[in-house]
Amino acid sequence: MDGSGRWARRRRLPRFAGHRAGVDAVRDVVGACGERGIEVLTLFAFSSENWRRPRDEVEGLMGLFRNALEQEARRLHENNVRLEVVGERGALNDMLRKRIGQAEELTRKNTGLRLIVAMNYGGRWDVTQACRSIAREVRDESLDPDTITPELLGERLSLSELPPPDLFIRTGGEMRVSNFLIWHLAYAELYFTETLWPDFDVRALDAALDAYAGRQRRFGRTSEQVVETRMNGHLGPR
């Protein structure tokens, strides 16, 4: 969700005003995804690199996230949305961790859209913590290194119980994934838009979904194989 600071600067507003406007965009997009039958939406709220930003901006973002949890958790619950937060929580303050736990528990049994918020998350951190988990088992001789497979590593990552993302959307004109779900995005379709995040509305979401619908998902196959597989009623990464 990129471009909130630039959105504010173009309006001669403080950067934080852009972040507040971005919360409204989140609310609209979450609602639209639920209406369109999307099963999982993952939002990159704060990366492990974002700690490098000015201290007052970081503190403001943490406060904004805490307030958003307090204000939106009940609304999510009423709309059958299940909220989950992924990332390294150790660096977050106690109150924020408490609010995260409360919101997750409130929505835990909901069966609609699964809203994943990546908070203090980095793709390299995710792969590293998975490797550490495997390394401990090798050290303890409970795992044979020769049995380590991509599937095994994938099982140790955040979001391992979910299917890989189909579509990656980045707003704000930057054309990179910026350490977001770097393992998971191996076969995702990438969509980049100049639209700044606070301006990313339902129409912008539909434009991204339309672009995705026009892509051919081959997973290493030829186009002819894809057509044949679809006729047989199955298409997947294997």
N, C-alpha and C positions, 0 to 999 in steps of 0.2 A: 504494500500500500504506500506508494511513493508519490511525493510531490506536495505534501501538506505545507511544508515550509515555503516553497515557491508560490503556492496558492496565496498564502498570507502576504508574502512580500509584494506580489503584484497588486495587492489591495492596500499596501502601505499599513499593514497590520503586524502586530508581533507574531513571531513564528508559532507561538502557542495557540493563537487564534485558528491557525490552520489545522492544528492537531484536534482542537475541539470540533471544528467543522468535519474533520475526518470521522469522528464518532457517529455523526449523523449519516454519513455515507455507509458506515458499517451496518447501522440499523436497517437502512434501505436494502442493502445487498443481501443481508441475512434473510430478510423477509422475502425478497424476490427468489432467492435460491430455494427456500422452502416451498414457495408457490409453484416452482418449476420442477419439483420432484428431485432436485439434486440431493444426493444422500450424504455427502461429506463436503464441508467447506473449511479449508485451513487458511487462517489469516496470519501473516507475519507481522506481529505487533511490535516486537522489540528484539533486535538481534544481539548476539553476544558481543558484536563490535560497536553497538550503539552506546556503550558505556563511555566511549571516547568523545562523545558530544559534550558541549558545555554543561557544567554541573547543574545549573538552574534549569536547563531544558530537560535533563534526565530526571531530576526531581519532579518537574512538572508532569512529565509523561507517566511516572509512577503514580502520582496522585490522580491523574486523569484515568488511568487504568483502574485504580481502586474505586474511584467514584462511579465509573461505568459499570463495574461489577455490582456495586450496591444498587444502582438505579435500573440496570437492565436484567439482572438475574431473574426477577419475578416475571418480567415480560417474556423472557425466553422460555421459562417454565410454562407459562400459560399458553405458549405457542408450540409446546411439545418439542422444543429444541433441547438437545443434550449438549452441555458445554464441557469441554475438556481443555486443560492447559498443559502444554508440553514445553520442556526446556529445563535448564538448571535453576532450581528454585532457591538454592542455598544463598545466592547473592541478594535475594529479595527480602524486604523487611518483614517483620513478624506480622504486622497488620495486613499487608498485601497477601502473604501466604494464607492467612486466616480467611480472608475474603474469597480467595480462589477456592479453598477447600469447601467453604459454605456453598458457593455457587455450583460447584461440581456435585456436591451431595444433593442439593435441591433438585437438580435436573438429571440425576444419574439414571433414573428409570424411564426417562422420556424416549420415545420411539421414532421421533421425526428426524429432522436434519441434525447431523452431528457437527457441531461447530467446534473446531479445534483452533485454539489460539496459541501461537508459538511465542513464548515470552522468555527472554534471555536464552534464546535458542540459536544454535549454529549447526549447519550440516556437518562440519568437521568435528565439532564437539560430539555430535550424535554418533558418528562413525567411531570416534576415539573411545567413547564410553562402551560401545558394543565390543570393540577389540579388547578392552580391559576385562570385560566380563568373560570373554572366551579365554584370554590369557590366564586368568585365575584358575579356570578349570583345567587348562593344560598343565599349569604349575602343580596343581593338586592331583594330577594324573587321573582325573575323572573324564578327560576328553583326549582323544587321539588326534594330533594335529592333522593327520592324513584324512580325517573325516570332516574337516572344516570346508564348507561349501558356501557359495554366495547365499543360498537359502538359509543356512545356519546364521550367517552374519546378519541377514535381513531380519531374522527373528529377534535379534537383540536390539534393534533400533527402535526409536520412538515410532509410534503408529504402526507397529509390526502387524497388528491384528486387522488393519484396514487394507483394502486394495490400493495399488499404486495410483497416484494422481493421473487423471486423464488430461487435464488442462492446467497449465500454469499461466496466470495473468500477471503482468507487471504494468503498473500505471506510471505516469510521469516521464516517459520517453527514454528512460535508461534501458539498455538492452543487455542485461546480464541477470543471473539468478542470485548473485550476492550471498552465497553460502546458505541458501535455503533448500532444505530437503535434497541435498545433492545426490544422495543414493536413490531416493525415491523417484526423482524426476528423469531417470534414465530414458524412459519411453514416453514421457509426457509431451504433449503438443505445447509449444511455446507461443504466447501471444503478447505482443508489446503494443502499448498505446501511448500517445502523447497526452492523453487526458490525465490531469492531476487528480490525485485520489479524492479530495473533497467534491470534485465534479463528476466522479464515477457513479452514475445513476443507473436506473433499471435499463434505460436504452443502451447505455454503454455495455452493460452486462450482456444484453441480448446480442449486441454486435459481436462480442467475443464468442458467445455460444454459436452464433451463425457461422463465424469463421472456423470454429472447431468442427462444426457439422460438415464443412466442405473438405476437411482433411481426410486422407486415407491412412488408416492405422495398419501398418504392415508387419511390425514386430519381426523384421528380418525376412519376411516372405516377399515374393513378387506380387505385382498387382493382380496377375491372373490367379494366383493362389488365394489372395484375399477374396476375390469375387467368388471363387469356388467354395471357400470356407463359409462365407456368408450364406451362400445358397444352402449349405448343409446345416446352417443354424448355429455356428459357433465361431467366435473369433477371440483369441486371447494371446497372451505373451508367450505361451509355450508352443 
